[in-house]
Amino acid sequence: MNRPSVASSEELAAAYATGDLSPVEVTQAVIHRIDAWEPKINAMFLVHRESALAAARGSEKRWKRGEPLSPLDGVPITIKENIYTRGDPAPIGTAANTDLPQALDAPAAARVREAGCVIVGKTTMPDYGMLSSGMSSRHGVTRNPWRLDRNPSGSSSGAGAACAAGYGPLHIGTDIGGSVRLPATHCGIFGLKPSQGRVPVYPPYTGRVAGPMTRTVRDAALLMNVLTGPDVRDFMSLPPQPMEYRMAVDGLSPKGLRIGLLLDMKTGLPVDAEVKAAAQAAAQALHTAGAYVEVVESFLTEEMLDGVCMFFEARSCSDISALDEATRAKIMPFIVEWCTWRARDFTGGQVMAAFNRMMSMREAASRLVAEYDFLLSPTSPLLPYEAEVASPTRDPHNALAHIAFTVPWNMSEHPAASINWSFSRDGLPIGVQVIGQRFDDIGVLRLSRALETLRPAQPPFPE
């Protein structure tokens, strides 16, 4: 098997059952891995050495009795900073917020704790989660393990970097415009944005989901078994789906599937040639395996994408405007400029017009998906960009031009995932995005697993 710190969840559970490994030694190995990597990548906000080892000792006793709480009992996991964990602060990535501890676990944290997972710590994120970047006024700069001068993207920046660096097999991020999938593509891992409500979140919000970030599709499926447990705090949560996700992901044949290939959104940033070639190669592999693949035209307009940007700007401007001047000065200046440069002058009519354009995007996205079993696209138009920039555009007046492939599926509520396909000439990871029918999270996992078996040989993760 792999070394304990980078073994899969399935490998760890099998080794726990036979006694070949214990949760304590695996947790110790993960902590050693964190200690070795953190000076380089800065992926962790908090590392829970003592409580993680205490949880591992409890798991070890349960496995020895043959009474694990779940197949993930004793498996190490990290959780994004903005997913509340009892007793931990959640400053949402910004120096402007306090470090007051949270009283309760958010739904995702509660479910993994009930399953016996060992929470080794909390991962970093940018200010308010409103950047696809690893830069934060609270946490500093999080770097990409594949190349330390590259950005892991965000806002689940620490989770993506931690997964690529081998801080255990399981990581949970959140996504409201691409924040799971963008770090997944730039860090060479798998990330699932579930259907809205499939994984309960708190506090709930339009487009916001929590989802697994892992090295393999199977590990993500195992984690979905746990994360989809019901929680009344999310008023948008879906009825529990009686499904064993891990058992369902294998065995999908692409033969006969109708797949739309979306290569260019026609707005936002242009698609890098190597990124486009990777999506075309993935489509060709599916075609060779028997799928019907055809190129489709973009449904997205500049007005729709700008409507989303205006919505996010208005929301953040409202929050920041309520702060006193001294507190506001602690926020990353790029964020303040981004959300106030025009939003401070928005009228109610402009905000409603932006919201309506966002709903038009939702309708157009839904119409396109309905014509196919799945869509396939690049996840990001870009290769990983410089580590110390707040946005790949470097322009706070055009900060979100790179999310055109990802944000429509948050607002339309469709499940979407990023699976690494290949690497650039410079050795940087390139993912492709799988989009499924609304509520068909299993289907997205299954097609992602098929792509995982069809893709070129992957280099080892960075050491």
N, C-alpha and C positions, 0 to 999 in steps of 0.2 A: 504494500500500500504506500501512498504518499507519506511524507513526514507528517506527524500529527497536526502541525499548525496549518498545513495546506491540504489535508485529506478532505474528501467530500463528506457530507452528512451521512450518506449511506455507508461509507467505509467506517466512519466512527461508530455508528450504531451497531454494525456487525462486530466490530472489535470490542465494544462495551459488552455485548451479549456473550461473547466467548471469554471475556476477561483478558484478552490480549492487550487492551489499552484501558485506562481508567479516565473518567472525566477530569480528575485532578491533574494527571500528567499532561493531558491535552490542553487544559486551561493554562498550565504553567508554560507549555510550549508556545501558545498564542501570546502570552504576556511577554515572553522572551523575544518573540518576533516583533511585537509592537515596540519594545525597547530598542531593538536594532534599527527599525525603519523610521521611527518617529522623528529623530533629528533631521531626517532627509525630507520627509513628505508632510508632516504635520497634519495628519488625518483625524486625530482624536482630540475632542474637547475634554472628555473625562475618561480616565482609565480606572476601573473599579477592581483593583487587585485583590483586596481583602474580601469584599463581598462576592466577587466572582469565584474565588477559591472556596469560600464557605458554601456557595451554591453547588460547586462541583463536588464537594465532599458529600453533600446531601444526595446528589445524583448517584455518586459512586455506591452509596449504601442501597439505594433503590435498585440499581442494576444487579448488585450482589444478591438481593432478595428475589430477583426476577420480577420486580414490580415497577418498571419504569413508567413515568407518567405519560409518555408518548414516545414514538420513534426518535424524536429530537431531544429527549431527556439527556442533559449533559453536553449538548452540542453548543459550542461558543457562538455568540451572536453580537453584532454591534447594532445600535439604534441611532438614527439621526437625531441631532440635538433638539429639533422642534417637536419630536414625538415625546410627550411628557412621560417621565419615569419618576415614580414617587421618591421624594427626598433629593432629587437633582434639580438644579436650576435649568431654565430653558430660555436663554436670552434671545433666541431666534437670530443668532448670528451677529448681533449688533452690540457695540459698546454702550449704546443709549439705553439698553434695558438692564434691569436689575438681575442679581444672582439669587433671588429668593427661591427656595426649593419648592417643587410642585408637591401637592398633597396626594395626588392619585396618579396611577398609570393611565395613559391613553389606551384606547382599545388594543392597538397592535402590541404595545408593551405588556399589557395585561395577559393577552393570549399566549405570548411566548413564555412569559413567566409561569403561567399555569401549565404549560407543556414541559416545563423543566429545563428550558434553554438556559445557558449560562450567559448572562448579560455582562460582557467584559468592558463595556463602556459606551460612550456617546460620541458620535462623529460630527465633524465640523460642517458649517454651511456659511454662505455669504449673508450680508445684512438683509433681514426680513425674507430671505429666500428669493429675492427678486433679481438675482443675477445668475447667468449660466457661467459661473466662474468660481474659482477657489479662493477669492479674495474676501476678507472680512475685517471690519474694524474691531471685532471682538476676538477672532481666532488667528488673525494674520493670514499668511499665504499657504494654501494647501497645494501640493505639487503632484504631478502625475508620475507614478512609479516607473512607467516605461521610459520616460525621459524627464529628468527633474527640471528642465527649463520649459516644460510644457504644462498646460493647464489641464486639470482633470475634468473641467466643466462643472456645472452645478445645476440646481442648488444642492443636490446630494453629493457634494464634492468629496467630503470626507468618506462617505460610504463607498463611492466608486474607487477612490484611492486605496482604502483599507482592503477592499475585496481583491484588487489587483496585487496588493502587497502581501496577501495571505494572512490577514488578521482573522483567521477562522473562515468557515465556509458560508456563513449566513450574515446578511446585512439588510437592513430595512431603510429605504429612503422614502421621500414624498415627491409628488409630481403634480404641478398645476399648469405647466406649459412645456414640459420636457425634462423636468428635474431628476427623474430616474433614468430616462432613456439617453439623454445627452452625456451624462457621466459614463453610462454603460458603453456607448460607442467610443468615447475618447479614452476609456480605461481598458477596453478589450474584454468586457465581461457581458453577462446577460442581465437585462433589467426588464421587468414587467410592470407596465402601468395597467392595473386592472380596470374593468368597467367601473364607472362611478358607483359607489356603494357596495361593491363586492367585498372590499376590506373596510370595515367601519373605521372612521377617523374622528378625532375630536381635537379642536372644534371643527365641525363640518363647514365646507365652503364650496361654492360652485367651481367645478373642475379639479378640486384637490383630491388626491388619492394617496394611499400608501401602498408600497409594493416591494417585492423581494429584489435584491441585487446579489447575484451569485456568480460563480464561475461556470456552473452547468445549469441546463434547463431542469434536470431532475431535482437538483437542490431547491430551485425556485418552486417546483411543484410540491415538494415536501413542506416547504414553509407555507405555501398557500393552504395546505390542509389545516394549519393552525390559525393563520391570519384571518380566514374567512368566518371565524366564529362570531356569532351575533353580539351586538352591543347597542343598547337603546339610546346611547348618547348621540349617535349619528342618525339624524332624522331622514337622511337620504340612503340609509343602508338597505341593501336588497335582502329578501328573504333568504335564510340559510339554504345553501345548495348541498344536498346530501351527495357528496362526490369525493372519491379518493383520487386526488389530483395526481399523485405520483403514479398510480397504477394506470391512469388514463393517457399519459403523455406518449408512450411508446407505440409504435406500430402503424402510424399514419402513413399511408402511401399517397404521394402527390398525384398519382394517376387519376385523371379525370377532373381534378380541381380546376376551377376557373379563377385565375389570378390576374389582377390588374397591376401593371407596372407603372408606378408614378415616379418619373425620373427628374422632373423639374416643376417646382411650384409656381414658376413664372413671376414670383415676387419674393421679397427678401433678398438674401445674399445669393450670388451665383453658385452653382454646384461645382466643386473641385473635380477635375478630370479623373483623378484616381478614385474618388468617392463614387462618381457615376459609374466607372468601370466595375467597381465591386458590386454595385446593385445589379448591373447587367449580367455579371457572372453568376450571381445567386439566382437570378431569373432563368438563366440558361440551364443551370443545374436542375431547377425544378421542371423546366420544359423537357430536358433529357429524361427525367424520371417519370414523365407522362402527364404533366400538368399542361393545361391550355393557358398560355401567358400572352397578354397583349398590352402594349403601351397605351396608357390613358392620359388624357389631358388634365391639367390642373383645374380644380374648381375654385381655387383661392384667388381673390383679387387684392390689389393694394389696399382698397378701401376696407375690405374685411380684416386684413392683418392689422391695419392701423386702428380699426375699431377695438380689437383686442388690446393693442398697446395703450389706447386711450383709457380703456376700462381699468387696466392695471395701474396706470399712472394716476387716475382719479382716486382709486382706492388707496394707494400709498400716500398720495398728497394729503388726503383727508387725515390719515393717521399721523403723518409727520407734522402737519400744521397744528395739531393739538398739543404738541410738545413745547416746552419752554425753550428759549434760545440756547441756554447752556446744554440742555440735553440734546437738542437737535445738532449741535456742533460736534457731538461724539459720533454721529453717523458718517459713514464713508461719503465724502463730498460728491462722488460720482452718482451715488444713489439719490442724494438730495436734489442735485441738478436734474437727473433723469425724471423724477416724479413731480417736479414743480415748474419746470421751464415753460410749460404751456398749461398744465392742469390747474395751476393757481388762478387762471383766468377762464376756465371752462364754465359755461352756463349749464343749467339743468337740461336744457334742450340738447346741447352738444353731447352730454353724457348719455342721455337716452338714445340719441342717434347712434353713438358708438356701440351701445348695448345692442341695439337692433341690428347693426352690421355684424356683430358677433353672433347673433342668432341666425342671421342669414348664412353665415359660414357654417354653423351647425347643420342647418338644413341641407346645404350643398354637399357637405361632407357625407352626411347620411345617405343622400341619393346615390353618390358614387359607390359607397361600400355595398349598397343593396344590390348592385349589378354583378357582384363577384362573390366568390367564397371568401377571398382574402385580397387585400392590397399589399404590395411590396414596394418599398421606397428606401432611399437613403434615410438614415436617422438624422444626421446633421449634414448640411452642405459642405462642411469644413473638416479638415484634419485638425488634430489638437493644436491649439494656438499657444501663444506665449503665456507663461505662468503668471506674470505680474501685470495682467491687464484685467480690468473689470468686465469688459465685453470685447468680443472679437472685432467689433467695429471701432472700438476706442472712442466712441461718440455717444455721450449721454442723451443726445437728441435723436439717436437712432440705435438704441441699445439692444433691441430684441429682433433685429432683422434676420437672425440665424435660427429662429424657432419655427419657421414656416412649415417644416415637415412634421413637427410634433404637436404644436398647440391646438390644431383643429380637433384632435381626438380627445383632448381634455374637455373641450366645450361640447363635443358631440356625445361624450360618455362612452365611446367605443374602446375596447381593450386594444392595447398596442404594446409591442415589445421590441427591444433592440438586442440582436444577437451578433456577436462579432463574426465577420466573414473572412477578412484577409488583412493584410498589412501594406502600408505604403512603401515606396522605394526606400524611405528613411526609417522603416521599421516601426511606424506608428499604426495603431489599430484602426480598423474601419468596420463599423457595424452597419447592418441593414435593419430596416424596421418592418415588422409584420403587423398589419392592422386587420382585426376581425370584426365579425358582426357584433352588434351590441349584445352584451351578456355572454358571448362565446369566449370566455377566458380560457376554457379548456382547449378550444380550437387553436387559439393563438399559441398556447404552450405546445400543442402537438405539432403545428407547422414549424415552430421554432426548433423543436427537437429534430424534426426531419432535416431542417437546414443544418443543424449541428452535425448530423451524420453525413451530409453531402459536402460540407465546406472543405476547403483545402486543409492540409496538415497545419496545425497551429504551433508556433514556437512556444517554448516554455515561458511561463510568467517570469517577470524580472526577479532576480535574486540580489 
